[in-house]
Amino acid sequence: MSASDPTPEPRSLPVEPDNGVQVNSGEHAVQPRAPKPGKAPREVPEPKEKLPVTKLGRIWTATVLGIIVLILLIIFIAQNQDQVTLRYFAYEGQVNLGLALFIAAVGGALVVAIAGVARVIQLRATAKKKRKAAKRK
């Protein structure tokens, strides 16, 4: 090391391990470090109970997943700009491939949604009949 370099030798630097003991190199003895006033020793927090699942949390999760799917769908449509010919009964036309597949996906989703709504209506009607029958008894 040159005389103008103020950086100390690595051996002369104090070593401070995580166990609270201060160690100095050389002939100095190992001395326990006094705790700083006003600071309590670190305590390991106990594992907390899981938070309950709420409707709002589920809605938020569904919204985030929906946004991710929407972004992926937009990328899909943007990458599939080839023109294709669509024929439906007597109708024929040119449309982008991505848009055609998007329309097909929306149509499929509508069919599933209509079937789901019909089932919910059916279940509500059955529950209503059971409630009325229970009141009569």
Order of alpha helices (4+ residues) and beta strands (2+ residues): beta-beta-alpha-beta-beta-alpha
